[in-house]
């Protein structure tokens, strides 16, 4: 449909627009603090974590409407969202655990432990590995043994502040941006000059 969708965290809405003209096609009111989203084009659905409500909102990409809201069992503050398309699984990164939800029914499938302060995650369909990057300085890696079973196989050391990540499915590498920080005013951290870098984690 040649649409670009932006997810407005504090506005609680999705803006769909034409990238060629900039014209807004639709504004979809979801409500809550929106985090990461994934698409399943085979069923015309987009799924987005709603952080402050501990839910997944399901959006019809043709009608531009919210068609369901699913609670994520035992999940506090879902941020990163990954998708196993083959097994129809949504992986929500929560505080201290990864919650796995069936993308067809919204039912909880399983969960496995991850570090706190995770903001980004990913799933590699070739290796069947799931990743979660934490601001505590670790990358949790779990293997999908079966659609309802994930086993943590490694906790790789990264660097504090490495809360987000990107998985390249072609090279199977994970990229984690980090920086050295210092305490700032009002509890907000400041970034030390010239310390920003990207860590590259390989399968080797």
Secondary structure, DSSP 4 states (H G I P E B T S, - for coil): --EEEEEETTTTEEEEEETTT--EEEEEE--S-EEEEEEETTTTEEEEEETTTTEEEEEETTTTEEEEEEE-TT-SS---EEEETTTTEEEEEETTEEEEEETTT--EEEEEE--SSEEEEEEETTTTEEEEEETTSEEEEEEEEETTEEEEEEEEE--TT----EEETTTTEEEEEE--EEE-GGG-EEEPTT--EEEEE---
